[in-house]
């Protein structure tokens, strides 16, 4: 009898919406039955099985230029199989330790528009805009010696084969010869970073354009203004580790420049970030703290070495852009 009463009490329970001022009551069994009817209409039934096309119908080589296994429907990259329907790898990235902020299953750091992965192990930059931005900081006579190798990195042998009096060229040479990878990225929405607690965050890549009250640093004599008069969050350089409030999300140095800038603005911003912060990090034994701005109580930059490097690089870039 007790068991039957419990069962009946469940069926006859009244669902009360106590948070509504006017007391409205609904029989629970009616509510559940209604929900069941709704779910029957919106929950999909068994998915239709994919038809595997033979090689005689379509090419087995996919958008990624890798051969697709006609039996499984997966693409083979040499190190891993890739599921193009889900846009994920089917096994862990062999280089996962280099990218702690990313899932070891995501393809191209979830950014296949700008990045490629030739074998399932490494991620290589392929942006022509980033390459042109770097070239614009250099004297025209030196640019022929700065080319990309087949993997998208600056050709180390070629850049070392040439001697130049340009400080920007020699700064780039130092970073190319360093044992740390420097990722140069044009970002149009945000600059991702890792905080000191290991949490992945981002800061917006704001762009104010040129307006009537813009300050034009025509000579490149300041660290925070552009000769173009453009304003906003112009760029940021992030270093590996947790020494700074904002750090690189992986083991590479990240040199972010605001993509919304004009070609001249990009080149000057890269001079600040690349030939200022990143180069000082390269030359000082990878000390992230000493490669950053140190502002005093009156707002002046106490890191005189960094300030000098930025202004020198900007002045040369402005000169090189007007060749």
N, C-alpha and C positions, 0 to 999 in steps of 0.2 A: 504493500500500500504506500509506504513512504517513497519507494522508487517511482511508482506511477505518479504520485503527487508532484515529485520533482520534475518529471518529464512534462507533465501538463503545465506546471508553472512556467517552464521555459517557453513553451509554445504561446502561452497567454500573456507573457510579459509585455508590459506597456513601455514603449520607448518614449521617454519624456525629454523634450528640449527645454531644459530648465533655464538656459540663458536667454530665452525669448520671454519678454514680459508677459504677453498673453499666453497662458498655458495651453500649449498644443500637444496633443497626445496621438501617437500612431501605434497601431498594433505591430509588434516586431515581426511576426511571421509574415505579414503583408509586405513590410519593408524589404525583408530578405527575399521574398518571392519576386518582388518587382526588380530588385537588383539582379537576381539570377536571369530574369528575362532580358534585361538590358545587356548583361555581359555576354549572353548567347549571341547577340547581334553584333557586338563590337570585337570580341576576341576572335582572331583569325583561326581557322581550322588548319589542318596539316598543310604545310607549304608544298607547292608543286615541286617535284624533283627537277633539278637543272638538267637540261639536255646537253651532253658533252659533244661538241662538234668535232668532227674528224679533221685531220690536217688537210684533207682535200677540199673542205668547205671554207675554212679560213686559215690564215697564217697562225702558226703556233707562237710567233714572236709578238709580244704584247707592247703596250705603250712604253714600258720601261726598257724595251729592246731585249728582254730576257725570254727564254723559251718556256712556254707553259706546258706543264704535264697534262696531256689530254685525258688521262685516267682520273686524276684528282682535281684538275682545274686550277692547281697552284703554279706559281712562277718560281723557277729555280734560279737563284742568284749566285750560286757557288758555295756560299757559307750557310745559307738558310733558304727555306721556302717561304713564299709570300702569298697571303690570301688577299687578292685584290678586291673582293667583295666587302671584307671587313676592314681593309687598309691596315693590316697588322702582319707582323711576322709570326710564324708558327713555333718559333723557339727563341730563347734568350739571346740578346746581342752579345757576341764574344767580347766586345769592347765596352760592356755596360758600366764597368767601373770608372770609365772616363766621363760618363754623363750621368751622375747620380740623381740629377733632378728630373730625368726622363724615364718613362717606362721602357724596359728593355725590349718591348714588343712593338713600339710605335715605328712607323716608317718615316724616315727623313725628318725626325724631330717634329712630326706633325706639320711640316712646312714643305710639301713636295713642289710648290710653285718655285721656290728659290733654291732648293737643295736637291741633290741626287745622291744615291747610294749605289755605287757600282757593283759591290759584291756582298752587301749585307753586313759589313763590318764598320766602315768609316762613313762619315758625312763630310762632303766637300762643298765649299761655296762655288757657285757658278755665275755670280752676278757680274755682268759687264759694267754696270753702273759703278760698282765699288772699285773695279779696276781702273776705270776712267777717272774717278775721283782721285785716286792715288797718283796717276800720271799727271794730272793737272797741277800737282804740287811741285813737280820736278822741272828742271830746265829741259827745253825741247831736245837738245843734243844728247841728253842722258836717257830719254824715254825708250829708245830702241833696245836698251839693255834691261828693261823691266818688262818681262813677258811671263805669261802663265804656262806652267807645264801641263801635261795631259791630265793631271789630277786637280787642276785649278789653283795650285799654289804658285807663288812667284818662283820662277826658275832660279834656283840657288847658284848653279854653275854660271849661268849667263850674267847675273848681277855681280858676281865676284870677279868676272873677267874684265871689268871696266873700272877705271879710276876716275873719280870726279872731285871737283872742288866744292860741289854743292853740299851744304849741311843737311838738306832734306834727303838727298840721295844716300849719303853716308849713314843717316839715321835709319832709313829703310833697310840698308844693308846690314846694320847691326841687329835689327829685329829678325831679318831673314836668317841670320847665322846663329840666333839664339836657340837654346834647347826648349823653348816654350813656344807654343803655337799662338799666333795672334789672329783672331777672327775679325775681319773688317765687315761691318754690317750696316746697310742703310735701312733704317726702320721708319715706317710712316705712321704708326699708331702708338707704340709703346716700347720701352726698353726693359726687358725682363732682367731680374736680378735675384740673388739669394741673400736674405738677411743673415744676421749673426746667429740666429737660432736655427738656420737651415731651412727656413720657409721661403718658397718661391713666390716672389711678388713682382710688380712691375710699376714703372712710373710712366706717365703719359708723355708722348713725344709731341708736345704742344708746338704750334706754329702760329706766330702773330703776323707774319708777312712784313711788308714795309708800309709804315703809316707816317702821317705828317710830322710826328714828333720823334721819328727814328733818329738815332745817333749813328753817324757814319764814321767809322774808323778807317779812313782812306789809306793811312800809312801802315796800319797794323801795329800800332803802338800800345794797344790794350790787350788784355787777355780775354775779355768777355764781350767784345763788340765786333761786328763784321763790317767790312768796307761796303757791303751791299745794303746795310741798314736793316737787314732781316732780324727778327727777334723770335723768342720762344725758347723751348728746351732744345738747344742746338745739338747736344751729344753728351755722351758719358763713356768713361772707360772703367771696366770692371776687372778686378784681379782675382785669381784663384785664392781659396782659403776663406777664413771668416774674420779677417783683421779689420775690416771696414764695415760701416753700417750697410753698404750695398756692395755685394761681391759677385764674381762670376758664378753662374749656375753650374759650371763644369770646371775642368782643369785648364782651360784655355783663357787667355786674355781676350776680353770682348771690347772691341772699339766700335761703339754705336755712334752713328751720325744721323741726324734728322733727314729723312728722304725728301721732305717737302721743300728743302732749301734749293736755291738756284745752284747751277754748277759751280759758280764762284764761291757761294756760301758753303757748299759742301766741302770744297777744297780747303777753305780757311778753317772750317770746323774740324776737319781731319788733322790739319796742322796742329790745332790745339790738343786734340785727343791723342793722335798717333805720335806726333813728333814732340809732344809735351809729356803727358802722363805715361803713355805706353813706353816711350823711349827712355824716360827716366827710370821706370821700373826695370827695363832691360839693362841699363847701365849701372844701377845701384845694387845689384845682386838680388833683385826681385823683392825689394822691400816695398810693400804696398802702401804702408802708411806714409812713408817719405816721398811717395810718388803722387801724393794728393795735395790739394790746396790746404794751407794752414792759415786761417783768417784770425787776425788780432781783434782786440776789443773795438777798434775804430773801423773795422771792415777791410783793413789792408791785408794783402797776401804776404805772410811771413816766409813762405817757401820761395826765397829769391831765386834759387836754381831753377825751379819749375817755371816761374814767371819769365825768367830770361829765355829759357828754351822755347816757350810758347810764342813770345813776341818775335824772336828771331825766325822761327819757322813760318809764322804768319806773314812777316815782311817779305821773306823769300817767295812764298806762294803767290802773294799779290803781284810781285815782280814777274814771276814765271807765267802767271795767267795773262799778262799783257805783252807777251813776247810777239 
